[in-house]
């Protein structure tokens, strides 16, 4: 994918910080709603991240796909759960999802390798 896991996470964090510190309050409101949508509730956080992954693949947002993969794995998602989740996205979105599915599989391999090496996400 080009960038390392750390680079992708760092860029997201730095840019989110810039956006949130821009002084425009509506950004903070939206980010707050987004955060709350994925907090444990009637649905477990892992399930919500898997739902976010489906939506991200169908909407073809690679940054979002990476984020939800990262979070789902952090929440304990197995490869089999991710395979079934990405299959739902493929069925819903059709063949246009395939390029994003390729990148998702590449990121998934990197994320699981990081986890198996005992590295903590930064």
Secondary structure by P-SEA (a helix, b strand, c coil): ccccaaaaaaaaaaaaaaaaacccaaaaaaaaaaaaaaccccccaaaaaaaaaaaaaaaccaaaaaaaaaaaaaacccaaaaaaaaaaaaaaccccaaaaaaaaaaaaaaaaaaaaaccccc
